[in-house]
Each structure stands twice: as structure tokens, then as C-alpha cells.
Amino acid sequence: MKRKVMSLDEVEHAYIANEQDYQSRKAFFLKNRNIYPYSSFGDAKESVEELTRDFEEKKSFGWGLSWPEVNGILDDIGFQSDEAQSYIKEYGESIEEMLQFEQTNLLHVPKRPNGETFTYMGSFTGYYFQVFGVDTVYLFYDQELSKAVICFVYT
């Protein structure tokens, strides 16, 4: 598969759009005490007013809300979300199997020198925060090493 290489102008535009969208989403959160729960699909919102109008329009068209599980930000903590529990039940997975992260599209998970995977802490949807945000951010931690690692998933 041939990858399209972005020009310097396209990269600069993406960085500017990400920052603009992030600032608008931050203002929306501070005003409403909830995140803006939709992706911008590459279309940066320039203000909290634009996000509010878009949010109200989507509600009027019957768009359902799928708020993240914890405090309006985290989708999951330690595979305890409804979605993770449903997956475990449907596919007969165990927590031990889930902790190996073989069912995800993570290419690499952080491991200790003895080969054990760091403790999975939680995940959240990245594109709730930026127009060109990652799909999912996973957080891992190892207490003995006092080290936290985040892994990004793009599709």
C-alpha cells in the first residue's frame, strides 16, 4: 500500500487546526462541565459557540450521546466499562487474556524486563480533544519502576 506523504503546508495546517479545535473544546468543557462528545472529522471548530450550535443541531436530529464512562473523559478503567464487560462476555475472554492486549490493534504494549505487561490503567477517545486526535489513548503503569506509558492507536 502506498502512503500519501503530507506536505509541510498540510502538516502545519493540521497542527493549527488541532490547537484551535482543542481550545474550543476546552472552552466548551469549562462552560458545560462535559466534553463535546463528537469527532470533528477533520473540520476544526473555531469557537465554543460553534461547538454549542453543532451539539444542539445533532441533538435535534436525534444523534444519541455516548458519553465516556468516567467523569466525561475516560472510556474505561481496568476493563470495567460496559463495553469491555460486554466484549468479555460475548467472546469468552478472561481478564488475564484481556491484559495481554492481543485483541487490540496496539502493536506494542509496555513490558517489564521479565516480560510481564505493565498494569493497564485505562483508556480514552483521543478525537474528543482534537480535530486530528488519535482514536484511542491507553495508559499503563508499573509501580516498581515508577513509570507510566501511554500508547496511541490510529486507524
PyRosetta script that sets phi, psi and omega in degrees:
from pyrosetta import init, pose_from_sequence

init()
pose = pose_from_sequence("MKRKVMSLDEVEHAYIANEQDYQSRKAFFLKNRNIYPYSSFGDAKESVEELTRDFEEKKSFGWGLSWPEVNGILDDIGFQSDEAQSYIKEYGESIEEMLQFEQTNLLHVPKRPNGETFTYMGSFTGYYFQVFGVDTVYLFYDQELSKAVICFVYT")
pose.set_psi(1, 132.4)
pose.set_omega(1, -179.8)
pose.set_phi(2, -90.0)
pose.set_psi(2, 128.7)
pose.set_omega(2, 179.1)
pose.set_phi(3, -92.1)
pose.set_psi(3, 141.6)
pose.set_omega(3, 175.1)
pose.set_phi(4, -83.3)
pose.set_psi(4, 127.0)
pose.set_omega(4, 177.9)
pose.set_phi(5, -90.2)
pose.set_psi(5, 128.7)
pose.set_omega(5, -179.1)
pose.set_phi(6, -78.6)
pose.set_psi(6, 141.7)
pose.set_omega(6, 175.6)
pose.set_phi(7, -76.2)
pose.set_psi(7, 165.3)
pose.set_omega(7, 178.4)
pose.set_phi(8, -60.1)
pose.set_psi(8, -38.6)
pose.set_omega(8, 177.8)
pose.set_phi(9, -63.4)
pose.set_psi(9, -41.1)
pose.set_omega(9, 178.8)
pose.set_phi(10, -65.9)
pose.set_psi(10, -40.1)
pose.set_omega(10, 178.3)
pose.set_phi(11, -64.9)
pose.set_psi(11, -46.3)
pose.set_omega(11, 179.1)
pose.set_phi(12, -60.4)
pose.set_psi(12, -42.5)
pose.set_omega(12, 177.4)
pose.set_phi(13, -60.7)
pose.set_psi(13, -41.9)
pose.set_omega(13, -179.8)
pose.set_phi(14, -64.0)
pose.set_psi(14, -42.0)
pose.set_omega(14, 178.6)
pose.set_phi(15, -63.9)
pose.set_psi(15, -43.9)
pose.set_omega(15, 179.4)
pose.set_phi(16, -64.0)
pose.set_psi(16, -45.0)
pose.set_omega(16, 179.7)
pose.set_phi(17, -63.1)
pose.set_psi(17, -41.5)
pose.set_omega(17, 178.3)
pose.set_phi(18, -60.0)
pose.set_psi(18, -46.3)
pose.set_omega(18, -178.9)
pose.set_phi(19, -64.6)
pose.set_psi(19, -43.7)
pose.set_omega(19, 179.5)
pose.set_phi(20, -62.3)
pose.set_psi(20, -46.6)
pose.set_omega(20, -179.6)
pose.set_phi(21, -64.9)
pose.set_psi(21, -40.7)
pose.set_omega(21, 178.6)
pose.set_phi(22, -61.0)
pose.set_psi(22, -46.1)
pose.set_omega(22, -179.1)
pose.set_phi(23, -63.6)
pose.set_psi(23, -39.1)
pose.set_omega(23, 177.8)
pose.set_phi(24, -65.7)
pose.set_psi(24, -44.1)
pose.set_omega(24, 179.7)
pose.set_phi(25, -66.2)
pose.set_psi(25, -36.5)
pose.set_omega(25, 177.1)
pose.set_phi(26, -63.7)
pose.set_psi(26, -44.9)
pose.set_omega(26, 178.1)
pose.set_phi(27, -63.6)
pose.set_psi(27, -39.5)
pose.set_omega(27, 177.2)
pose.set_phi(28, -60.4)
pose.set_psi(28, -44.5)
pose.set_omega(28, 179.6)
pose.set_phi(29, -62.9)
pose.set_psi(29, -46.0)
pose.set_omega(29, -179.0)
pose.set_phi(30, -63.1)
pose.set_psi(30, -35.5)
pose.set_omega(30, -180.0)
pose.set_phi(31, -75.1)
pose.set_psi(31, -41.2)
pose.set_omega(31, -171.5)
pose.set_phi(32, -106.0)
pose.set_psi(32, -11.5)
pose.set_omega(32, -177.5)
pose.set_phi(33, 61.7)
pose.set_psi(33, 26.1)
pose.set_omega(33, 173.9)
pose.set_phi(34, -146.0)
pose.set_psi(34, 151.7)
pose.set_omega(34, 176.2)
pose.set_phi(35, -75.9)
pose.set_psi(35, 159.5)
pose.set_omega(35, 170.7)
pose.set_phi(36, -77.9)
pose.set_psi(36, 112.5)
pose.set_omega(36, -165.4)
pose.set_phi(37, -88.4)
pose.set_psi(37, 26.8)
pose.set_omega(37, -178.8)
pose.set_phi(38, -132.3)
pose.set_psi(38, 149.8)
pose.set_omega(38, 173.3)
pose.set_phi(39, -74.7)
pose.set_psi(39, 151.6)
pose.set_omega(39, 175.2)
pose.set_phi(40, -90.9)
pose.set_psi(40, -5.6)
pose.set_omega(40, 178.6)
pose.set_phi(41, 47.9)
pose.set_psi(41, 48.0)
pose.set_omega(41, 177.1)
pose.set_phi(42, 82.4)
pose.set_psi(42, 1.8)
pose.set_omega(42, -179.1)
pose.set_phi(43, -112.0)
pose.set_psi(43, 92.3)
pose.set_omega(43, -176.5)
pose.set_phi(44, -61.4)
pose.set_psi(44, 136.6)
pose.set_omega(44, 174.9)
pose.set_phi(45, -90.2)
pose.set_psi(45, 135.0)
pose.set_omega(45, -171.0)
pose.set_phi(46, -92.1)
pose.set_psi(46, -12.0)
pose.set_omega(46, -177.4)
pose.set_phi(47, -157.1)
pose.set_psi(47, 164.0)
pose.set_omega(47, 176.0)
pose.set_phi(48, -64.5)
pose.set_psi(48, -32.6)
pose.set_omega(48, 178.2)
pose.set_phi(49, -64.6)
pose.set_psi(49, -41.5)
pose.set_omega(49, 178.5)
pose.set_phi(50, -64.5)
pose.set_psi(50, -41.9)
pose.set_omega(50, 176.9)
pose.set_phi(51, -63.4)
pose.set_psi(51, -42.0)
pose.set_omega(51, -179.6)
pose.set_phi(52, -63.4)
pose.set_psi(52, -44.7)
pose.set_omega(52, 177.3)
pose.set_phi(53, -60.0)
pose.set_psi(53, -45.9)
pose.set_omega(53, -179.3)
pose.set_phi(54, -63.9)
pose.set_psi(54, -41.1)
pose.set_omega(54, 178.6)
pose.set_phi(55, -61.3)
pose.set_psi(55, -47.8)
pose.set_omega(55, 179.7)
pose.set_phi(56, -64.2)
pose.set_psi(56, -39.1)
pose.set_omega(56, 178.6)
pose.set_phi(57, -63.4)
pose.set_psi(57, -45.1)
pose.set_omega(57, 179.5)
pose.set_phi(58, -62.7)
pose.set_psi(58, -41.3)
pose.set_omega(58, 177.4)
pose.set_phi(59, -61.5)
pose.set_psi(59, -41.7)
pose.set_omega(59, -178.2)
pose.set_phi(60, -66.8)
pose.set_psi(60, -26.4)
pose.set_omega(60, 177.0)
pose.set_phi(61, -88.3)
pose.set_psi(61, 4.5)
pose.set_omega(61, 175.4)
pose.set_phi(62, 85.1)
pose.set_psi(62, 15.5)
pose.set_omega(62, 177.1)
pose.set_phi(63, -62.7)
pose.set_psi(63, 125.7)
pose.set_omega(63, 177.6)
pose.set_phi(64, -74.8)
pose.set_psi(64, 154.7)
pose.set_omega(64, 176.6)
pose.set_phi(65, -100.4)
pose.set_psi(65, 136.7)
pose.set_omega(65, 175.5)
pose.set_phi(66, -124.2)
pose.set_psi(66, 76.2)
pose.set_omega(66, -177.6)
pose.set_phi(67, -68.5)
pose.set_psi(67, 141.0)
pose.set_omega(67, 174.8)
pose.set_phi(68, -58.2)
pose.set_psi(68, 160.2)
pose.set_omega(68, -169.9)
pose.set_phi(69, -68.8)
pose.set_psi(69, -40.9)
pose.set_omega(69, -167.9)
pose.set_phi(70, -120.1)
pose.set_psi(70, 116.2)
pose.set_omega(70, 175.4)
pose.set_phi(71, 54.9)
pose.set_psi(71, 27.2)
pose.set_omega(71, 177.8)
pose.set_phi(72, 70.6)
pose.set_psi(72, 10.1)
pose.set_omega(72, -178.3)
pose.set_phi(73, -128.0)
pose.set_psi(73, -55.5)
pose.set_omega(73, -175.2)
pose.set_phi(74, -81.1)
pose.set_psi(74, 135.2)
pose.set_omega(74, 176.0)
pose.set_phi(75, -80.9)
pose.set_psi(75, -30.9)
pose.set_omega(75, -173.7)
pose.set_phi(76, -157.2)
pose.set_psi(76, 147.2)
pose.set_omega(76, 168.9)
pose.set_phi(77, -129.2)
pose.set_psi(77, 118.3)
pose.set_omega(77, 175.0)
pose.set_phi(78, 53.9)
pose.set_psi(78, 37.0)
pose.set_omega(78, 178.9)
pose.set_phi(79, 62.8)
pose.set_psi(79, 30.6)
pose.set_omega(79, -179.7)
pose.set_phi(80, -100.2)
pose.set_psi(80, -3.7)
pose.set_omega(80, 179.8)
pose.set_phi(81, -67.4)
pose.set_psi(81, 159.7)
pose.set_omega(81, 177.4)
pose.set_phi(82, -57.3)
pose.set_psi(82, -41.1)
pose.set_omega(82, -178.7)
pose.set_phi(83, -63.0)
pose.set_psi(83, -46.6)
pose.set_omega(83, 179.9)
pose.set_phi(84, -65.5)
pose.set_psi(84, -41.3)
pose.set_omega(84, 179.7)
pose.set_phi(85, -64.2)
pose.set_psi(85, -38.4)
pose.set_omega(85, 177.6)
pose.set_phi(86, -63.5)
pose.set_psi(86, -43.2)
pose.set_omega(86, 178.8)
pose.set_phi(87, -61.5)
pose.set_psi(87, -46.0)
pose.set_omega(87, -179.8)
pose.set_phi(88, -58.3)
pose.set_psi(88, -45.2)
pose.set_omega(88, -179.1)
pose.set_phi(89, -67.8)
pose.set_psi(89, -46.4)
pose.set_omega(89, -175.9)
pose.set_phi(90, -64.1)
pose.set_psi(90, -39.8)
pose.set_omega(90, -174.8)
pose.set_phi(91, -103.8)
pose.set_psi(91, 4.8)
pose.set_omega(91, 177.0)
pose.set_phi(92, 64.5)
pose.set_psi(92, 28.3)
pose.set_omega(92, 178.9)
pose.set_phi(93, -79.7)
pose.set_psi(93, 154.0)
pose.set_omega(93, 173.6)
pose.set_phi(94, -104.9)
pose.set_psi(94, 162.5)
pose.set_omega(94, 176.0)
pose.set_phi(95, -58.4)
pose.set_psi(95, -40.0)
pose.set_omega(95, 179.4)
pose.set_phi(96, -59.6)
pose.set_psi(96, -42.2)
pose.set_omega(96, 178.2)
pose.set_phi(97, -67.5)
pose.set_psi(97, -40.4)
pose.set_omega(97, 179.5)
pose.set_phi(98, -61.9)
pose.set_psi(98, -39.4)
pose.set_omega(98, -177.4)
pose.set_phi(99, -67.0)
pose.set_psi(99, -13.7)
pose.set_omega(99, 175.4)
pose.set_phi(100, -80.3)
pose.set_psi(100, -16.5)
pose.set_omega(100, 176.5)
pose.set_phi(101, 61.7)
pose.set_psi(101, 30.0)
pose.set_omega(101, 176.8)
pose.set_phi(102, -79.2)
pose.set_psi(102, -17.9)
pose.set_omega(102, -178.9)
pose.set_phi(103, -89.4)
pose.set_psi(103, -0.5)
pose.set_omega(103, 179.4)
pose.set_phi(104, -101.3)
pose.set_psi(104, 175.0)
pose.set_omega(104, 174.7)
pose.set_phi(105, -100.3)
pose.set_psi(105, 24.3)
pose.set_omega(105, 170.7)
pose.set_phi(106, -69.7)
pose.set_psi(106, 127.4)
pose.set_omega(106, 178.8)
pose.set_phi(107, -76.2)
pose.set_psi(107, -35.3)
pose.set_omega(107, -179.2)
pose.set_phi(108, -139.8)
pose.set_psi(108, 140.6)
pose.set_omega(108, 172.9)
pose.set_phi(109, -118.0)
pose.set_psi(109, 148.6)
pose.set_omega(109, -178.0)
pose.set_phi(110, -69.0)
pose.set_psi(110, 133.9)
pose.set_omega(110, -178.0)
pose.set_phi(111, -127.6)
pose.set_psi(111, 149.2)
pose.set_omega(111, 175.3)
pose.set_phi(112, -75.8)
pose.set_psi(112, 166.8)
pose.set_omega(112, 178.9)
pose.set_phi(113, -56.2)
pose.set_psi(113, -27.7)
pose.set_omega(113, 179.7)
pose.set_phi(114, -84.7)
pose.set_psi(114, 2.6)
pose.set_omega(114, 176.6)
pose.set_phi(115, 94.8)
pose.set_psi(115, -8.3)
pose.set_omega(115, 178.5)
pose.set_phi(116, -74.0)
pose.set_psi(116, 140.9)
pose.set_omega(116, 177.9)
pose.set_phi(117, -71.3)
pose.set_psi(117, 140.5)
pose.set_omega(117, 174.0)
pose.set_phi(118, -55.0)
pose.set_psi(118, 159.1)
pose.set_omega(118, 177.5)
pose.set_phi(119, -67.9)
pose.set_psi(119, 127.2)
pose.set_omega(119, 175.9)
pose.set_phi(120, -75.7)
pose.set_psi(120, 125.7)
pose.set_omega(120, -179.1)
pose.set_phi(121, -98.9)
pose.set_psi(121, -45.4)
pose.set_omega(121, -178.3)
pose.set_phi(122, 172.0)
pose.set_psi(122, -179.3)
pose.set_omega(122, -179.8)
pose.set_phi(123, -147.1)
pose.set_psi(123, 160.3)
pose.set_omega(123, 173.8)
pose.set_phi(124, -149.3)
pose.set_psi(124, 161.1)
pose.set_omega(124, -178.9)
pose.set_phi(125, -81.5)
pose.set_psi(125, 121.0)
pose.set_omega(125, -175.5)
pose.set_phi(126, -73.9)
pose.set_psi(126, -33.0)
pose.set_omega(126, -175.3)
pose.set_phi(127, -77.3)
pose.set_psi(127, 1.5)
pose.set_omega(127, 169.6)
pose.set_phi(128, -74.0)
pose.set_psi(128, -10.6)
pose.set_omega(128, -172.7)
pose.set_phi(129, -115.0)
pose.set_psi(129, -19.3)
pose.set_omega(129, 179.4)
pose.set_phi(130, -151.5)
pose.set_psi(130, 150.8)
pose.set_omega(130, -177.9)
pose.set_phi(131, -62.5)
pose.set_psi(131, -35.4)
pose.set_omega(131, 177.3)
pose.set_phi(132, -111.7)
pose.set_psi(132, 35.6)
pose.set_omega(132, -177.7)
pose.set_phi(133, -71.9)
pose.set_psi(133, 164.0)
pose.set_omega(133, 178.6)
pose.set_phi(134, -69.0)
pose.set_psi(134, 160.1)
pose.set_omega(134, 176.6)
pose.set_phi(135, -68.5)
pose.set_psi(135, -52.9)
pose.set_omega(135, -177.1)
pose.set_phi(136, -140.5)
pose.set_psi(136, 142.5)
pose.set_omega(136, 173.3)
pose.set_phi(137, -116.5)
pose.set_psi(137, 125.0)
pose.set_omega(137, 177.4)
pose.set_phi(138, -106.2)
pose.set_psi(138, 139.7)
pose.set_omega(138, 177.0)
pose.set_phi(139, -115.1)
pose.set_psi(139, 128.6)
pose.set_omega(139, 177.0)
pose.set_phi(140, -122.6)
pose.set_psi(140, 153.4)
pose.set_omega(140, -179.9)
pose.set_phi(141, -145.4)
pose.set_psi(141, 144.2)
pose.set_omega(141, 172.4)
pose.set_phi(142, -125.7)
pose.set_psi(142, 114.4)
pose.set_omega(142, -175.6)
pose.set_phi(143, -66.3)
pose.set_psi(143, -42.7)
pose.set_omega(143, -178.3)
pose.set_phi(144, -61.2)
pose.set_psi(144, -40.3)
pose.set_omega(144, 179.9)
pose.set_phi(145, -86.4)
pose.set_psi(145, -9.8)
pose.set_omega(145, -174.7)
pose.set_phi(146, 52.1)
pose.set_psi(146, 50.0)
pose.set_omega(146, -174.4)
pose.set_phi(147, -134.1)
pose.set_psi(147, 129.9)
pose.set_omega(147, 174.0)
pose.set_phi(148, -109.2)
pose.set_psi(148, 143.1)
pose.set_omega(148, 179.4)
pose.set_phi(149, -133.7)
pose.set_psi(149, 134.7)
pose.set_omega(149, 173.5)
pose.set_phi(150, -110.5)
pose.set_psi(150, 143.5)
pose.set_omega(150, 177.8)
pose.set_phi(151, -123.0)
pose.set_psi(151, 134.5)
pose.set_omega(151, -179.6)
pose.set_phi(152, -104.5)
pose.set_psi(152, 139.4)
pose.set_omega(152, 177.2)
pose.set_phi(153, -118.4)
pose.set_psi(153, 122.5)
pose.set_omega(153, 174.1)
pose.set_phi(154, -115.3)
pose.set_psi(154, 143.0)
pose.set_omega(154, 173.7)
pose.set_phi(155, -120.4)
pose.dump_pdb("model.pdb")
